[in-house]
Amino acid sequence: MNLPDGCLIKAENLWKVYPLEKQEVAALRGVSFCIQPNEFLAIMGPSGSGKSTLMNILGCLDTPTEGRYLLNGRPVSTLTENELADIRNREIGFVFQVFNLLPRASAFRNVELPLIYKGTEKPEREEKVRRALEMVEMQARMSHRPAELSGGERQRVAIARALVNEPSLILADEPTGNLDSRTGAEIINLFRKLHDRGNTIIIVSHDKEIADQTQRIIYLRDGRIEWDRQGENSA
């Protein structure tokens, strides 16, 4: 499959095979696609389709058994563990179904953590944290701990933490899974606003209503792409 140049993400014939006691199981079977900068898309599929495996590869948490994955033109499979960790911290913002916030730290401190790991100086760090919290409309709640925030507010803090390093890519794994429908819709609207600002966003979801809010949907079944087409919000 010939893929266009200028891809932020280029997946070429990705296979992921897990060895079991008496057989091997292929979670991905020759997956190829390109994602351009500033795309907003969803990866869907039934349980066991390969969504989580693909998410882990795109997030540099795992490497394919065969094939190539290039992020910003860099072949991820050739990188060392330290280089992969650096990419995860600098280039990728993660948002999870479970918010993964430190319970005893304020919203401000939770968002600040990636910058501390990066070694950013305090004045620049504080400016970036405030800017990220403003982007998700949480500046008024920055001193509150997670237990003092609603589920939607906690997810907004988690999104601010994903944004604070100004990453090339935001990966969101079932980001509305623990939220009621109204709050989930608010979070998806927030992602749409972030996309309008120039962020590249990939949402992994089993929820068609969520996926239909994106520009493009890649649908997996049995480790292969069953279809790849424009979503209802592509106009």
C-alpha positions as CSV (number, residue, x, y, z in Angstrom):
1,M,0.0,0.0,0.0
2,N,1.5,3.4,-1.1
3,L,1.0,6.0,1.6
4,P,1.2,9.7,1.1
5,D,4.1,11.8,2.3
6,G,3.7,14.4,5.0
7,C,2.1,12.0,7.4
8,L,2.4,12.7,11.1
9,I,1.7,8.9,11.6
10,K,2.6,6.3,9.0
11,A,1.7,2.7,9.7
12,E,3.1,0.2,7.1
13,N,1.9,-3.4,7.2
14,L,1.8,-3.6,11.0
15,W,1.7,-7.1,12.6
16,K,1.6,-7.8,16.3
17,V,1.9,-11.5,17.2
18,Y,1.7,-12.8,20.8
19,P,3.2,-16.2,21.5
20,L,1.1,-18.5,23.7
21,E,2.0,-22.0,25.0
22,K,1.0,-24.0,21.9
23,Q,0.2,-21.3,19.3
24,E,0.6,-17.7,18.3
25,V,-2.2,-15.1,18.2
26,A,-2.0,-12.2,15.8
27,A,-3.6,-9.1,17.3
28,L,-2.8,-7.0,14.2
29,R,-2.6,-8.4,10.7
30,G,-1.0,-6.1,8.2
31,V,-2.5,-2.7,9.2
32,S,-1.5,0.3,7.0
33,F,-2.7,3.9,7.1
34,C,-1.5,7.5,7.2
35,I,-2.7,10.2,9.6
36,Q,-2.0,13.8,8.6
37,P,-1.2,16.6,11.0
38,N,-4.4,18.1,12.5
39,E,-6.6,15.2,11.8
40,F,-9.3,14.2,14.3
41,L,-10.2,10.6,14.0
42,A,-11.6,7.6,15.9
43,I,-10.4,4.0,16.0
44,M,-13.3,1.6,16.5
45,G,-14.0,-2.1,16.5
46,P,-15.4,-4.9,18.6
47,S,-13.7,-6.4,21.6
48,G,-10.6,-8.3,20.4
49,S,-10.3,-6.4,17.1
50,G,-6.8,-5.0,17.9
51,K,-7.8,-1.5,19.1
52,S,-5.8,-1.6,22.3
53,T,-2.8,-3.2,20.6
54,L,-2.8,-0.5,17.9
55,M,-3.2,2.2,20.6
56,N,-0.2,0.9,22.4
57,I,1.9,0.9,19.3
58,L,0.8,4.4,18.3
59,G,1.6,5.6,21.8
60,C,5.1,4.1,21.7
61,L,4.2,1.8,24.6
62,D,4.8,-1.3,22.4
63,T,6.5,-2.2,19.1
64,P,5.1,-4.2,16.1
65,T,6.3,-7.7,15.4
66,E,6.6,-6.8,11.7
67,G,6.1,-3.7,9.7
68,R,7.0,-0.1,10.3
69,Y,5.6,2.7,12.4
70,L,6.9,6.2,11.7
71,L,6.0,9.2,14.0
72,N,7.0,12.5,12.5
73,G,9.2,10.6,10.1
74,R,11.0,8.7,12.8
75,P,10.9,4.9,12.6
76,V,9.8,4.0,16.2
77,S,11.0,0.3,16.1
78,T,14.7,1.5,15.8
79,L,14.6,3.7,18.9
80,T,16.0,2.8,22.4
81,E,13.9,2.6,25.5
82,N,15.2,6.0,26.6
83,E,14.3,7.5,23.2
84,L,10.8,6.0,23.3
85,A,10.3,7.4,26.8
86,D,11.4,10.8,25.5
87,I,8.9,10.7,22.6
88,R,6.1,9.7,25.0
89,N,6.9,12.6,27.2
90,R,7.5,15.2,24.5
91,E,5.4,14.2,21.5
92,I,2.4,12.3,22.8
93,G,-0.3,13.4,25.2
94,F,-2.3,10.5,26.7
95,V,-5.9,10.7,28.0
96,F,-7.4,7.6,29.6
97,Q,-10.8,6.3,30.7
98,V,-9.5,6.3,34.3
99,F,-8.2,9.7,34.8
100,N,-4.9,8.6,36.5
101,L,-4.6,11.8,38.6
102,L,-2.6,11.9,41.8
103,P,-5.3,12.0,44.5
104,R,-3.4,14.2,47.0
105,A,-2.2,16.7,44.4
106,S,-4.0,19.8,43.1
107,A,-5.2,20.1,39.5
108,F,-2.3,22.4,39.0
109,R,0.3,19.9,40.3
110,N,-1.2,17.1,38.3
111,V,-0.9,19.0,35.1
112,E,2.7,20.2,36.0
113,L,4.1,16.7,36.4
114,P,5.1,16.1,32.7
115,L,7.0,19.4,32.7
116,I,8.8,18.4,35.9
117,Y,9.9,15.1,34.2
118,K,11.0,17.1,31.2
119,G,13.1,19.4,33.3
120,T,11.3,22.6,32.5
121,E,12.3,25.6,34.6
122,K,9.7,26.7,37.2
123,P,8.6,30.1,35.6
124,E,8.0,28.5,32.2
125,R,6.4,25.5,33.8
126,E,3.9,27.5,35.7
127,E,3.0,29.6,32.6
128,K,2.4,26.4,30.5
129,V,0.3,24.8,33.3
130,R,-1.9,27.9,33.5
131,R,-2.3,28.1,29.7
132,A,-3.2,24.4,29.5
133,L,-5.8,24.7,32.3
134,E,-7.3,27.8,30.6
135,M,-7.6,25.8,27.3
136,V,-9.9,23.2,29.1
137,E,-11.7,25.9,31.1
138,M,-10.3,24.8,34.5
139,Q,-8.3,27.8,35.6
140,A,-10.8,28.5,38.4
141,R,-10.4,25.0,39.8
142,M,-6.6,24.7,39.6
143,S,-6.1,24.5,43.4
144,H,-8.7,21.7,43.9
145,R,-7.7,18.0,44.4
146,P,-9.4,15.3,42.3
147,A,-11.8,14.3,45.0
148,E,-13.2,17.9,45.0
149,L,-13.9,17.8,41.2
150,S,-16.6,16.1,39.2
151,G,-15.9,13.4,36.7
152,G,-16.0,15.8,33.8
153,E,-13.7,18.2,35.6
154,R,-11.2,15.4,36.4
155,Q,-11.1,14.5,32.7
156,R,-10.6,18.1,31.8
157,V,-7.6,18.2,34.1
158,A,-6.3,14.9,32.5
159,I,-6.7,16.6,29.1
160,A,-4.8,19.6,30.3
161,R,-2.0,17.3,31.5
162,A,-1.9,15.7,28.0
163,L,-1.7,19.2,26.4
164,V,0.9,20.8,28.6
165,N,4.0,19.7,26.6
166,E,2.4,20.8,23.4
167,P,2.5,17.3,21.9
168,S,2.3,16.4,18.2
169,L,-0.4,13.9,19.0
170,I,-3.1,13.4,21.6
171,L,-4.2,9.8,22.1
172,A,-7.5,9.3,24.0
173,D,-8.5,5.8,25.1
174,E,-12.3,5.6,25.8
175,P,-12.1,9.2,27.3
176,T,-15.8,9.3,28.0
177,G,-16.2,5.8,29.3
178,N,-16.6,6.8,32.9
179,L,-18.8,9.8,32.3
180,D,-22.5,10.3,31.9
181,S,-23.8,11.1,28.4
182,R,-24.1,14.9,29.0
183,T,-20.6,15.2,30.4
184,G,-19.2,12.9,27.7
185,A,-20.6,15.2,25.1
186,E,-18.9,18.2,26.8
187,I,-15.6,16.4,26.6
188,I,-16.0,15.5,23.0
189,N,-16.9,19.2,22.3
190,L,-13.7,20.1,24.1
191,F,-11.7,17.8,21.8
192,R,-13.3,19.4,18.8
193,K,-12.2,22.8,20.1
194,L,-8.7,21.5,20.6
195,H,-8.7,20.1,17.1
196,D,-9.8,23.5,15.8
197,R,-6.7,25.0,17.5
198,G,-4.5,22.6,15.5
199,N,-4.1,19.5,17.6
200,T,-4.0,16.0,16.0
201,I,-6.4,13.8,18.0
202,I,-7.0,10.1,17.9
203,I,-9.9,8.7,20.0
204,V,-10.2,4.9,20.6
205,S,-13.8,4.1,21.4
206,H,-16.5,1.4,21.0
207,D,-19.2,4.1,21.0
208,K,-20.4,5.0,17.5
209,E,-22.0,8.2,18.7
210,I,-18.6,9.4,19.9
211,A,-16.8,8.2,16.8
212,D,-19.3,10.0,14.6
213,Q,-18.2,13.3,16.1
214,T,-14.8,12.9,14.5
215,Q,-13.7,13.6,10.9
216,R,-12.6,10.0,10.1
217,I,-13.2,6.5,11.5
218,I,-10.8,3.5,11.1
219,Y,-12.8,0.4,11.9
220,L,-10.9,-2.8,13.0
221,R,-12.0,-6.3,13.0
222,D,-9.9,-9.4,13.7
223,G,-6.7,-7.4,13.5
224,R,-7.4,-5.9,10.1
225,I,-8.9,-2.6,8.9
226,E,-12.4,-3.4,7.7
227,W,-13.0,0.1,6.6
228,D,-11.6,3.6,6.8
229,R,-13.9,6.5,5.9
230,Q,-15.0,10.0,6.7
231,G,-17.1,10.6,9.8
232,E,-20.2,12.7,10.1
233,N,-18.2,15.6,11.3
234,S,-15.8,15.7,8.3
235,A,-17.4,18.7,6.6
